[in-house]
Amino acid sequence: MLYELLFPLSKHISGFNLFQYISFRAAGAAMTALFISFVFGPRIIHQLREHLIGQTIRKEGPQTHLKKVGTPTMGGLIVLLAVLVPTLLWARPNLNVILVLVATLWMGAVGYLDDYLKVVKKLPKGLIGRYKLVGQISLGLVVGCVIYFSPYFEGVATLTTVPFFKNYEIDFGWLYIPMVMFIITATSNAVNLTDGLDGLAIGLVAISAIAWAGISYLSGRVDFSDYLNILYLPGAGEVTVFCAALIGAALGFLWFNTHPAQVFMGDTGSLALGSALGALAIVLKKELLLPIICGVFMAETLSVIIQVWYFKRTGGKRIFKMAPIHHHFELKGWSEPQVVVRFWIIGILLALLSLLTFKVR
């Protein structure tokens, strides 16, 4: 929006030339997201507290978490506001940006409904699991079909870049649509499972978004993509603005979500952010980098799958003290901040590894 309004004025005022640069607009989006978080965050938290929209804690979870009962939840509204507004202000909308925004808002709406049913209507399980799954799969179907059939993605629609190989892509053909459905479902659930400690999920989202920001910027530049032997994606550079807004929103929310948390994001935030990370991988054609960039989220999900499988297979025995795995380390004696910071460190290392794949080819 600002580009269309202000860049034409560069003919008269040279300073407005800055709006042609993605790097400038990305920085503007990040700062705007932080500003929105700091200005509207306390007000939203106050409203949530006023309306008694507080977190419920599972009795079977760590006993140290019982003191968090009543902490305002549905704080994902702060993140959604701080992502949506800066992206609309600073990005030049194209189909890449629109798809990522739709994925974020779609699952944000599903998460909001889940939180509303749990916290306001007092339904213990919130939105029934199969209905939540319908929302995830239908979103994946829409995104997959748009990419598959749209002329905008002609030539790259069903391709996926293979890490560590120069200019090598896999063409999934019509199977690409089911793959998109799986990715959206998996990533949204993964962030949801990880959101169990103060600051853990939102910090990892910020780290992942930094990696995706670098990838989108490189992929949208002819010169850099040619130098690095990666797939050039016209228009991908604008996704950098969304990533920057996501970074700012995540850091802004972390201000209130750090231990001891003043607010939780709830499913409103976790499902939306997980969907956003999956959509970024899809529009940037880097789906095979997801297990690296989102490695901690993947480990959290696998820990739950393994625990449930082993529990059923052995008639009640456990591999982990508790799943997801962040609770396992809590019960081993790590404090909550220790678990969070150490998982962040692993997330940073994985993000750096993902960027290393662009040079080691």
Secondary structure as GFF3:
##gff-version 3
##sequence-region A 1 361
A	DSSP	alpha_helix	2	6	.	.	.	ID=ss1
A	DSSP	three_ten_helix	7	11	.	.	.	ID=ss2
A	DSSP	three_ten_helix	14	20	.	.	.	ID=ss3
A	DSSP	alpha_helix	22	50	.	.	.	ID=ss4
A	DSSP	three_ten_helix	63	68	.	.	.	ID=ss5
A	DSSP	alpha_helix	76	90	.	.	.	ID=ss6
A	DSSP	alpha_helix	95	115	.	.	.	ID=ss7
A	DSSP	pi_helix	116	120	.	.	.	ID=ss8
A	DSSP	alpha_helix	129	149	.	.	.	ID=ss9
A	DSSP	three_ten_helix	151	153	.	.	.	ID=ss10
A	DSSP	beta_strand	159	161	.	.	.	ID=ss11
A	DSSP	beta_strand	169	171	.	.	.	ID=ss12
A	DSSP	three_ten_helix	173	175	.	.	.	ID=ss13
A	DSSP	alpha_helix	176	194	.	.	.	ID=ss14
A	DSSP	alpha_helix	200	219	.	.	.	ID=ss15
A	DSSP	alpha_helix	222	228	.	.	.	ID=ss16
A	DSSP	three_ten_helix	236	238	.	.	.	ID=ss17
A	DSSP	alpha_helix	239	257	.	.	.	ID=ss18
A	DSSP	alpha_helix	266	283	.	.	.	ID=ss19
A	DSSP	three_ten_helix	287	289	.	.	.	ID=ss20
A	DSSP	alpha_helix	290	293	.	.	.	ID=ss21
A	DSSP	alpha_helix	295	314	.	.	.	ID=ss22
A	DSSP	alpha_helix	325	331	.	.	.	ID=ss23
A	DSSP	alpha_helix	336	356	.	.	.	ID=ss24
###
